[in-house]
Amino acid sequence: MQQPFATGVAMALAAVLLWGAQFPIAKSVFATVDPYHVSLIRYAVATLLLVPILAWREGPAALRYYGGGWPASMLGLVGMCGSPLLVFAGLSATRPEHAAIIVSLQPSMTAIADWARHGRRPASFTQACIATAFVGVVLVVTKGDPALAFGKGELLGDLLVLVGAACWVVYTMGTLRFSGWSSLKLTVLTLVPGSIGLAVATAALVALGVARVPSARELGAVGAELAFLALFGVLVAMICWNAGNKRIGALNSMLMLNLVPVVVFVIGFLQGQRFEPVELAGAGLVIAALAANNLYLRHVHARRVHP
């Protein structure tokens, strides 16, 4: 049993490292290709690769929705189109560290959404952790000075990332109704409508003059970065995450997800960026609060299983 668990930890950690690395990499690409086309390229490439993989592993019949087309398509538009589009649009206006910290709030956002939807009130300890994490995010985003955040225009980017993160929470909660589908099938059959939505949205933004179709030369200049974002940031990371989650369980996986902002801050430091004490304090609050809540949930789960 120890071997599968260690393998699961390694695979989940690989996904976390890839997701953490994609924030600064994507930010650097935006100087050449706008975030809308970057999102479209990432998900279109992943879709084109995963569709034949699903047909090969589970048979051509796995590509059929069997009555689940409408809900799966809606989820795909929210999670595979709205979420990446908003997160990357926000990232283009803010800093990778801000985006990573905000995205790391998704477990807390899920608890709040579950409370609102099903009336399952989180434990007092979880509520305290959510409040602490929120304070930490405010410190990171504003650096202790809200006027500074407004002045730099980063706040709008942070808000877009927050809405994009909320879209992913909606997607994650909505996928529970597809328990009969494999994780690969669920990914592909929501990825297809999401990619179509990204194509339509990007075309509309080009027509409105908000986005610009990149030239072949521009795409070639950031080809390696785009390949990383599509192949590793989406395809490999999602496969590693699903495989790791199956081996170590959701609670352990979510605990490791808290490492994403740590990875982003470390990369920024290695690139020569220096952070203000209030930013580090805020990041520490977020990571500590989320980690404490995950450890608490693991403890509660263990007591239920082994009373």
N, C-alpha and C positions, 0 to 999 in steps of 0.2 A: 504493500500500500504506500510505502514511503516513496518509491520510485515514481508512480503516477503523480503524486502530490508535488514532488520536486519538479517534474516536467511541467506541470500546470503553472507553478510559480514562475518558472523560466519563461513560459509562453506569455503569461499575463504581463510580466515585467518587460518583455520585448515590445508588446503592444503599447505599454505606458511610455517607454523610451521613444518609440516612433511618434506617438501623438504629441509628446512634449517637444520633440525636435521639429515637428512640422510648423509650429507657430512662428519661430524666427525665420525659418526657411521661406515660408509663404510671405512673410512681411517683406523679405528682400526681393521676392519675385514681383511684388506689386509695383515696383519702380519701373518695370518693363511691360508687364501684362496686368490688366485690371483684375480685381478679385472675382468679378462675375465670370470672365472667361477661364480663370484658374479653377473655379469651382466646377464649371461645366466640363473642362478637360479631365479633371480628377475623376469625376463620377462617370463620365462617358467611357473612359478607358477601363475603369473597374467593371462597368456593366458589360462591355464587349468581351471582357475576359471571363467574367463569372458566369454568364449565360451558358456558354458551351461546357464549362466545368460542371454546372448543375445538370445539364442534359446527359453528360457522360457518367456522372456518379449516380444519379437517381432515375435516369431515363427521360426521354422527351416528354412523357406525361407530367413530369414534375414542373414543367413550364406552364401548366394550365392552372387557373385560379379556382375552378370548380365552385362557382358561386361566391367566392370571396374577393372578386375583382374590385368592387366598389370600395369596401373598407380598406383593402390593401393599398389601393391607389391613393386614397385620401391620406393614409398614413405615410405613403411614399412621398407625396407632395409636401407634407408637413416636415417629416424627418430627413428625407434625402434631398429635398429641394430648398424649403424654407430655412432649415437649420444651417446648412453649410453656406448658403447665400448670405444670410444675415451675419453669421459669425465672421466670415471672411470680409464682408463689407465693413463690419465694425472694426476688424483687425487692421484694415487699411487706414483707419482714422485714429487708432490708439496703439498702445504698445503691446508686444507679445505677452509680457508679464501680466498686464491687466487682463487680457483675454483669457489666459490660462487660469488665473485666480477665479474669474467669474464663472468659467465653464466648470471648475471644480465644485461649484455650489450645486450641481445637478442632483446629487443624492438628497440634499436638504430640500431642494425644490420639489423633488418627488414625494418626500414625506408630507410637505405642505399640500401638494395637489391631492394626495391620497386622503388627507384629512378633509379637504374641501369636498371631494367627490363622494367618498364613502363614509365620512364621519368617524374615521379611525384616528382618534386624537393621539399624536405622538407622546411618548413618555416625557415627563418634565425634564429629565436629563437631556433628551434629544432636543427639546425646545430651547433649552439653555445653550446647547451647542450651535443650533441654527442662528440664534441671536448673536452669539460670539463671532461666528463666521461672517455674519452680515457686517458687524462692526469692523472686522478685519478688512473686508472688501472695500468698505467706505474709506478706510485709512489708505489702502493701496491706491485706489482710484483718485482720491483728492489730495493725497500726500499731506493731509492735515489742513489743507487750505482749499475749500470748495471753489472759491473764486478763481484759483489757479487752474483748476480742472476745466471750468467753463471757458476761461480765456484761451486755453490751448485747443479747444474744440475736441478734446479727447472724450469728454463725457458722452457726446452723441455716439461715438464709436463704442463706448462701454455699454450704452443702452441697447445698441443693435446686437452686440454679443449676448447680452442678457436675454433678449427676446429670442435669439437663435438658440440659446441653451434651453429656454423654456419649450421651444418647438421639439427639441430632442427628448425632453421629458414626456411630452405628449405622445411622441412616437413610441418611446420605450413602454409606457403604460398601455398604449393601444395594442402592442404586439402580443399581450397576454392572451388575447382572444384566439390567437392562431397557434394554440398549443399542439395541434396535430401536425404542424409543419416543422420540418427540420430547420435548424438555424440557417443553413445555406439557402434553402428554398425561400424562407422568409426574407433573407437579405436580398436575394435576386429579384423576387416578385414585388418588393417595395422599391428596389433600386431602379428598375425599369421605368415606372411612372415618374419617379423622382428625377431621373436624368432627362426625360422628356420635358418635365416642368422646368428644369434648369435651362434647356435649349430654348424653350418658348420665352422664359423670363429674360434671358440674355439677349435674344433677338429684339424683344420689346425695348430693352434698355439701350440697345444700339440705335434703334429707330428714334428714340427720344433724345439721343445725343449724350446719354449718361455714360455709356460704355463705347469702346472703340475696338473694332476687330483687329487683333494683332497681326502683324505681317509675319511671313515665314522667317525672316531674319530675326525678328524679336523672339519668336518662339524658339528658334535655334539657340539664341543667346542664353536662354534659361531652360534649355531642354533637359539638362540633368536634374535641375530642381523640380521641374514639372513631373519628370519620371518618378522621382522620389515621392512627391506628394500623391501621385496616382497609384503607383505600384505598392509603395510601403505605407504611406499614410492612410490609404483606404483599404486596398485588397489584402496585403499581408497582415496589417494591424488588426483588421476585423477577423480574419481567420484565426490569428494567434489569440485574440481576446476571447472568441467563442470557445475555442479549444481549451484555453486555460480556465475559463469560467466553469466549464463542464467538469474539470478535474479537481478544482479547489473550492468551488462553491461561490455563490454571489457575494457573501459577506467578506470573504477574503479578497475577492477581486475588487470590490468597492474600496477596501482599505488601501490596496495598491494604487488605485486610481488617484489617490491624494498625492502621489508622487509627481503627477504631471506638472504642476506649477514649480515644484522643486527643480525638475529637469530644465524648465524654461529659464528660471533664475540662474542656474549654474551655467547654461549656455551663454546667457547675457554677460555674466561675469567673465567667462573665458574669452569673450569677444571684446573685453575691455570696458564694458559698461559698469558704472558704479551706481549703487542704489542708495537713496536717502534712508536714514534710520527708521523713519516712520513707515516707509514702504516695506522694509524688512520686518518690522514689528507687526504690520498688518498681515503680511503673508504668513508669518509665524502663527498669528491668531487663527487664520483660516485653516491652515494645515493641522494645527493642534486640535482645533474644535472638531474638524471632520474626522480625524484619526481617533479621537476620544469617543466620538459617537459610534464609529464603526466597531471599536473594541467593546463598547457597551452592548451593542446589538449582538456581537458574537457571544458575549457572556450570557445574555438573556436567552439566546438560541441554545447554547450549551446546557443551560439549566432546564430548558423544556425537554430537550432530547434525553438528558441524563439527570433526572430529578434526584 
